[in-house]
Amino acid sequence: MKNIYKSILLLLAVTLAVSCDDENTFSIGDVNPVTDLYSPSDNAFYDLEANSSVVFEWAAAATTDNGVVLYEVYFDVESGDLSDPIYKTASDGNGYSRSLTLTFSELNKIAGLANIGRGASGKLKWSVVATRGVDETSVQTSRLIEVQRPSGFPVPGEVFLAGTATETGDDMANARAFKKTGESTFEIYTTLSSGEYFVADGKDGEAQTYSIVEGKMKEGGTTTSAYSGETVRLILDFSNGNVQMDVVNKVELYFSPSDEYLFELPYVGNGTWKAENQSIEFQQESWGRDERYKFRFTFNTDEFNWYGSANSDNSRPDNAGDEFWYMYPVNDSRWDYAFKFASAVDNSVSDVSVMFNASVPEYTHVVTPK
């Protein structure tokens, strides 16, 4: 019996020794390269302006043991050989699927890595590499796709202005936020002095930054300020990369009853203009005392924007909510869309503030009688 046990133990020892001795004993079956790409077709064209996606598909990589294969999709410039791709990513399903779905937004980023300019078209080379772990197969076949990049940029949730030329300096923690004014537009009123400034879509180290070159947004870099303390309006449109900059020469309160500008509001920072200790007297009419007013912004010396009420006519705001004071672009009519002062303002000394910044729900103003 002891001899039988010894024989069994010896057999087990030999089996384990053989299993551990040869490294190839534990190796998985070999995998062959991907040799057939299904879609997109070679030189397929995509206008990345649309909100869509592309599905890349290919044939399965053959294996000697019918085991599991992982796939990576490689992208390169048109003339590249994919040996050092500009971008690579696992296929759908964490690499297990024989397809990859990329949004046009993701393709747009890859096109940027290939140095295809905004608004320009160019070609990307792509292929698929199969792997069974550490070892990868070689690229056997490839195709091209042609893409037309949009001139604009992905619309961020928030945008900030920073740099030595700005009101808050180059510390991103203090950067002032733009106000979102449309689906793809952002606006800020601020002063710019000598120095540099830039736009960022966040305050952390991962934020995308933009500079402004000849009225267009450009990824990265800074812009040298052409101003020396002027108040400006800066409008960004991410849909096309356009930038509009205007100097705000003055903001005035227009008094409808007398058809005159009662006073100018000096800029005090943070998108705010404030006139202090202003004497305001309503005008006596046969039917009562008239108190209507609105505001006029002067841009670039002789361009005027009027701001007034959302309502064509108003009552005195003695018990009005915050919405009454919201300011909207209006026409230059003497009477229509004018605000009315509260009763307490008549024959008083008041402070008047206009706030065009991201801290308020809508551009607004406050009249405070003393």
Stockholm file with secondary structure:
# STOCKHOLM 1.0

chainA/1-370         MKNIYKSILLLLAVTLAVSCDDENTFSIGDVNPVTDLYSPSDNAFYDLEANSSVVFEWAAAATTDNGVVLYEVYFDVESGDLSDPIYKTASDGNGYSRSLTLTFSELNKIAGLANIGRGASGKLKWSVVATRGVDETSVQTSRLIEVQRPSGFPVPGEVFLAGTATETGDDMANARAFKKTGESTFEIYTTLSSGEYFVADGKDGEAQTYSIVEGKMKEGGTTTSAYSGETVRLILDFSNGNVQMDVVNKVELYFSPSDEYLFELPYVGNGTWKAENQSIEFQQESWGRDERYKFRFTFNTDEFNWYGSANSDNSRPDNAGDEFWYMYPVNDSRWDYAFKFASAVDNSVSDVSVMFNASVPEYTHVVTPK
#=GR chainA/1-370 SS CHHHHHHHHHHHHHHHHHHHHCGGGGCCCCBCCCCCEEESCTTEEEETTSSCEEEEEECCCCBSSCCCCEEEEEEEETTCCSSSCSEEEECTTTTTSSEEEEEHHHHHHHHHHTTCCTTCEEEEEEEEEEESSSCBCCCCCCEEEEEECCSSCCCCSCCEEESTTSSSTTCGGGCEECEECSSSEEEEEEEECSSEEEEESCSSTTCCEEEEETTEEEEBSCEECCCSSEEEEEEEETTTTEEEEEEEEEEEEEETTTTEEEEECCEEETTEEEEEEEEECCEEETTEEECEEEEEEEETTTEEEEEECSSSSCCCCTTCCGGGGCCEEECCCSSTTCEECCGGGTTEEEEEEEECSTTSSSCEEEEEEC
#=GC SS_cons         CHHHHHHHHHHHHHHHHHHHHCGGGGCCCCBCCCCCEEESCTTEEEETTSSCEEEEEECCCCBSSCCCCEEEEEEEETTCCSSSCSEEEECTTTTTSSEEEEEHHHHHHHHHHTTCCTTCEEEEEEEEEEESSSCBCCCCCCEEEEEECCSSCCCCSCCEEESTTSSSTTCGGGCEECEECSSSEEEEEEEECSSEEEEESCSSTTCCEEEEETTEEEEBSCEECCCSSEEEEEEEETTTTEEEEEEEEEEEEEETTTTEEEEECCEEETTEEEEEEEEECCEEETTEEECEEEEEEEETTTEEEEEECSSSSCCCCTTCCGGGGCCEEECCCSSTTCEECCGGGTTEEEEEEEECSTTSSSCEEEEEEC
//
